[in-house]
Protein backbone atom coordinates (compact mmCIF):
# COMPACT_ATOMS: atom_id res chain seq x y z
CA UNK A 1 0.00 0.00 0.00
CA UNK A 2 1.08 3.51 -0.79
CA UNK A 3 1.78 5.80 2.16
CA UNK A 4 -0.76 8.62 2.28
CA UNK A 5 2.02 11.21 2.68
CA UNK A 6 3.62 9.97 -0.55
CA UNK A 7 0.34 10.22 -2.48
CA UNK A 8 -0.57 13.63 -1.07
CA UNK A 9 2.92 15.00 -1.66
CA UNK A 10 2.89 13.73 -5.23
CA UNK A 11 -0.51 15.30 -5.87
CA UNK A 12 0.75 18.63 -4.50
CA UNK A 13 4.11 18.54 -6.28
CA UNK A 14 5.98 18.17 -2.98
CA UNK A 15 7.96 14.91 -2.99
CA UNK A 16 8.23 13.20 0.37
CA UNK A 17 12.03 13.05 0.09
CA UNK A 18 12.13 16.86 -0.12
CA UNK A 19 9.58 17.78 2.53
CA UNK A 20 10.17 15.00 5.08
CA UNK A 21 13.47 13.19 4.43
CA UNK A 22 13.17 11.27 7.71
CA UNK A 23 9.84 9.68 6.71
CA UNK A 24 10.08 5.90 6.28
CA UNK A 25 9.03 6.12 2.62
CA UNK A 26 11.53 8.92 1.93
CA UNK A 27 14.33 6.80 3.37
CA UNK A 28 13.25 3.89 1.18
CA UNK A 29 13.33 6.08 -1.95
CA UNK A 30 16.75 7.44 -0.93
CA UNK A 31 18.06 3.91 -0.39
CA UNK A 32 16.83 2.86 -3.83
CA UNK A 33 18.44 5.91 -5.46
CA UNK A 34 21.73 5.22 -3.65
CA UNK A 35 21.67 1.58 -4.80
CA UNK A 36 21.07 2.62 -8.40
CA UNK A 37 23.85 5.21 -8.21
CA UNK A 38 26.24 2.62 -6.80
CA UNK A 39 25.38 -0.13 -9.29
CA UNK A 40 24.76 1.84 -12.46
CA UNK A 41 27.48 1.64 -15.08
CA UNK A 42 29.91 4.53 -14.91
CA UNK A 43 30.08 4.75 -18.69
CA UNK A 44 27.90 3.90 -21.61
CA UNK A 45 28.22 0.36 -22.82
CA UNK A 46 26.37 0.86 -26.10
CA UNK A 47 27.37 3.17 -28.94
CA UNK A 48 25.09 6.02 -29.84
CA UNK A 49 22.26 5.18 -32.17
CA UNK A 50 22.75 6.41 -35.69
CA UNK A 51 19.68 7.40 -37.67
CA UNK A 52 20.23 6.72 -41.36
BELPE-V964137 format. One record per backbone hydrogen bond with DSSP energy under -0.5 kcal/mol. NH is the residue of the N-H (numbers start at 1). CO is the residue of the C=O. E is the energy in kcal/mol with one decimal. If there is no record, write none. Layout:
nh->[NH	NH]
co->[CO	CO]
e->[E	E]
//
This chain:
nh->[6	7	8	9	10	11	12	13	13	14	18	19	20	23	27	28	29	30	31	32	33	34	35	36	37	38	39	40	51	52]
co->[3	3	4	5	6	7	8	9	10	9	15	15	16	20	23	24	25	26	27	28	29	30	31	32	33	34	35	36	49	50]
e->[-0.7	-2.0	-3.1	-2.2	-2.3	-2.5	-1.9	-0.6	-0.8	-3.5	-1.4	-2.1	-2.4	-2.2	-2.4	-1.8	-2.4	-2.5	-2.4	-2.3	-2.5	-2.4	-2.3	-2.5	-2.5	-2.3	-2.3	-2.0	-0.5	-0.6]
//
